[in-house]
Structures are given as structure tokens and as C-alpha cells.
Amino acid sequence: MLVVSPTDAIARADALADALLDDDGAIRIAEAVDHALLSEALERIRQAPADRDGERYRTWNVLALGDVFAQLVQLPSVLAVVDALLGDQAILGSIGANRVLPGGRGQGAHIDYPYWDIYNAAAYPRRFSASYALNCQVTILLDDFTAESGATAWAPGTQGLMRFPDSRAEFDARAQRMLGEAGDVVIFNGACWHCAMPNESAQERTGLLLQYLPKFVKPMEDLHATLPAGFVDAATPTMRRLLGLHGRVVDTADLPDDCPEVPEPPRTGAARTDAGHSSGN
Ligand SMILES: O=C(O)CCC(=O)C(=O)O
């Protein structure tokens, strides 16, 4: 997996987006988040209600749990790559946490929303293809991800196949691990086969799972509905566009006769670097 610094991620965002489409389908930004933010996020996740399955805990929509999460979805180095892949009006479709404690089980290999029922061809447009991405997954490593602690496994190059693996053996034969240290961020094409792995270490392994989508894909979670009053009023332009609150309506009735361009509605989400802090980059 290609590993870059936050500065490189911004400088080489187009090339990295191409790597997500054409190469391994995953990259890692090293030291993208400072440790104070990691600790705060972890503390809030541990206190939040979660769906439990043995030693695995899943918390959905953590955006409302604290300002730290608003900061983590707006990391400039990450958004540079997301925007290069999905367009600069990309939205946030989901933000959840997957805590896998010692003894926690792994997952079945899968691909992510909106591809998650790709086996049902009738639900997809004719000639549906992998030529551009409808999802960009981002895992913020809140703990070290090692082979022992259950670092996510993924099968490089499978983002072009537009199908689930036929068997676990097919997945395992191609799989590598998304290894990294707390504070690193892995960005991957959600069409890649992947899964959490069993935690056979003595340490917790928690990832913050962010799902970004092009502006025209319906978000997986209704994030906006659960936000406290005042969140949107206080939101940065980038946060507003991640919530899909940027202008969407173009009044085609009023186009001048000779107009080759459709005027854009007011854009409130163009800036990528207004998160108000550096988060290590
Ligand atoms: O936590 C992980 O390692 C991956 C989780 C995942 O792929 C999912 O829940 O869809």
C-alpha cells in the first residue's frame, strides 16, 4: 500500500485518487491526526451506547458525540484525496466506530454501500461499471492496527470487479492487511473486498469509519436528523457541504438563450481548509 505524508496527500491528490481506482485501491496517510484528538474521540466512543456482538462494539453516527468528530471528518489531507476521487461536493454518508476488543471476531469479506447488494444486478443501472467511484472509505486508526490486533484485510485491485468474492478462500488468497499506527488514516475504494479481522492481541483495536459519497448518492445514515440544535448554524462551509446542505437547485427556466453554461447555485462548500485547526497537517 502506498504511504504518504499529509503534505504529500494534498500535493498528489489526483495521483492518489487514480491509485484508488486503478492500483491497490487503498493508500495510507501516515501521522495524519494528532494524538490529543485520538484520545478524545476514543473516550467519547467508549462512553457511547453501542451494538454489541461478543467483543465487538459498533456505534453508528458518532458525529453528534462531540466537536472532535466534526474535526475528524474535515481533515484537509483526507478531503484533498476524497474530493479528487468523488468531486469537490462529496458528502459524508456515514460515520461510525468499530471497536474490536481482545477476543473479538472478524467479519465476512464484503464491499461497502452503495455497492453492498451488487449481487442483485436488477437493482443497478444497465451497464453499471467501476469506471468511477461511488464510495470512498476512510478509516482513522484510533489504535495501532497490527496483524495480531485485527487490522482490516483487503484485496488489492478488486475494486474493478464489481462483485463479492465467490468464497472466503478467494478473498484470503488475495488479501493483505491495512497495517498502521494510531493517528494514521487509510483511504480505500469501498468497492474493494475487505473486512475487519479477529483481534488476537491483548489490546483494543478501534477504527473510526468514515464513508464519503459523490454528491448524488443518498447518504447511508440520516446524519443531519440526529444533530443537536445549533450544530448546523455553527458548522463550517465544508461541514455544511459534507451534510449535503450546499445549494442543489438550478433554475433552468431562466437560462439565457445563448448560455453554454448552467450557472451554479450559490456554493457554500468549496473551501477544504476551514476546519479551524491543523490536525497534524
Ligand atoms: O473495522 C474494520 O476493520 C472494517 C469494518 C468494515 O469493513 C465494515 O464494518 O464495513
The ligand as an SDF file (V2000), in Angstrom:
LIG
                    3D

 10  9  0  0  0  0  0  0  0  0999 V2000
  -13.2600   -2.2190   11.2310 O   0  0  0  0  0  0  0  0  0  0  0  0
  -12.7650   -2.6810   10.2170 C   0  0  0  0  0  0  0  0  0  0  0  0
  -11.6120   -3.1190   10.1570 O   0  0  0  0  0  0  0  0  0  0  0  0
  -13.5840   -2.7480    8.9540 C   0  0  0  0  0  0  0  0  0  0  0  0
  -15.0520   -2.5890    9.1870 C   0  0  0  0  0  0  0  0  0  0  0  0
  -15.8640   -2.7330    7.9410 C   0  0  0  0  0  0  0  0  0  0  0  0
  -15.3870   -3.0050    6.8790 O   0  0  0  0  0  0  0  0  0  0  0  0
  -17.3090   -2.5450    7.9930 C   0  0  0  0  0  0  0  0  0  0  0  0
  -17.8710   -2.5530    9.0980 O   0  0  0  0  0  0  0  0  0  0  0  0
  -17.9430   -2.4100    6.9250 O   0  0  0  0  0  0  0  0  0  0  0  0
  1  2  2  0
  2  3  1  0
  2  4  1  0
  4  5  1  0
  5  6  1  0
  6  7  2  0
  6  8  1  0
  8  9  2  0
  8 10  1  0
M  END
$$$$
